[in-house]
Amino acid sequence: MSEIVRLDWRPALARSVLLRHDRVRGVELLVLPERVVVLRGSAGSVVELCDGEREVAAIVGELERRHPGAPVADEVPRFLAGLQAEGWLR
């Protein structure tokens, strides 16, 4: 399992990664060199908040506001750690 990230980290997409919406499938995509990753569920809304300005704590707070009762504080830092481990976030 991935490590949990620091709450003061300000994640942003790596320079070679783009977030795009696929209108046909109705999903968000991470477009990488030679690869496309389909983001399911609320993953796209999490990545969309990774703008390099917001800290992880602010991202969690915003998602808790949008999704009351969801286990955001536990799941989002792990999810972001996984994206960082893949090299998709800096």
C-alpha positions in Angstrom: 0.0 0.0 0.0 1.2 3.5 -0.8 2.5 5.8 1.9 0.3 8.7 2.9 1.4 12.1 1.7 2.1 15.2 3.8 -0.9 17.4 4.3 1.1 20.6 3.4 2.2 19.2 0.0 0.8 21.2 -2.9 0.3 18.5 -5.6 0.3 19.4 -9.3 0.3 17.3 -12.4 3.7 16.3 -13.7 4.7 18.3 -16.7 4.2 15.5 -19.1 0.7 14.7 -17.8 -2.6 16.3 -19.0 -6.1 16.0 -17.5 -8.7 15.7 -20.2 -12.5 14.9 -20.3 -13.6 12.2 -22.6 -17.1 13.2 -23.7 -17.8 9.8 -25.3 -17.2 7.8 -22.2 -18.1 10.6 -19.7 -14.9 10.1 -17.8 -11.7 12.1 -17.0 -8.4 10.9 -18.5 -4.8 11.4 -17.6 -3.0 11.7 -20.9 0.6 10.6 -20.6 3.3 10.1 -23.1 2.4 6.8 -24.9 -0.4 6.0 -22.4 -3.9 7.1 -21.3 -5.3 6.4 -17.8 -9.0 6.4 -17.3 -10.0 7.9 -14.0 -13.1 6.3 -12.5 -15.6 7.6 -10.0 -14.6 10.8 -8.2 -10.9 10.4 -9.1 -11.1 13.1 -11.8 -12.5 15.6 -9.3 -9.6 14.9 -7.0 -7.0 15.3 -9.7 -8.7 18.5 -10.9 -8.0 20.1 -7.5 -4.3 19.3 -7.8 -3.3 22.7 -9.2 -0.1 23.3 -7.3 -1.8 26.0 -5.2 -3.9 23.9 -2.8 -2.3 21.9 -0.1 -3.5 18.3 0.4 -5.3 19.5 3.6 -7.3 22.0 1.5 -8.1 19.4 -1.2 -9.4 17.1 1.5 -11.4 19.9 3.1 -13.0 20.8 -0.3 -13.9 17.2 -1.0 -15.3 16.7 2.5 -17.5 19.7 1.8 -18.7 18.3 -1.5 -19.2 14.8 -0.3 -20.3 14.8 3.4 -19.8 11.5 5.2 -17.4 10.1 2.6 -14.1 8.7 3.9 -12.2 11.5 2.1 -9.6 12.1 4.9 -8.4 8.5 4.7 -8.7 7.8 0.9 -7.6 11.0 -0.8 -4.0 11.2 0.7 -3.5 7.5 -0.2 -4.8 8.1 -3.7 -2.5 11.1 -4.2 0.4 9.1 -2.9 -0.3 6.4 -5.5 -0.4 9.1 -8.3 2.9 10.5 -7.0 4.5 7.1 -6.9 3.5 6.6 -10.6 5.2 9.9 -11.3 2.0 11.6 -12.4 2.0 14.2 -9.7 4.9 16.5 -8.6 
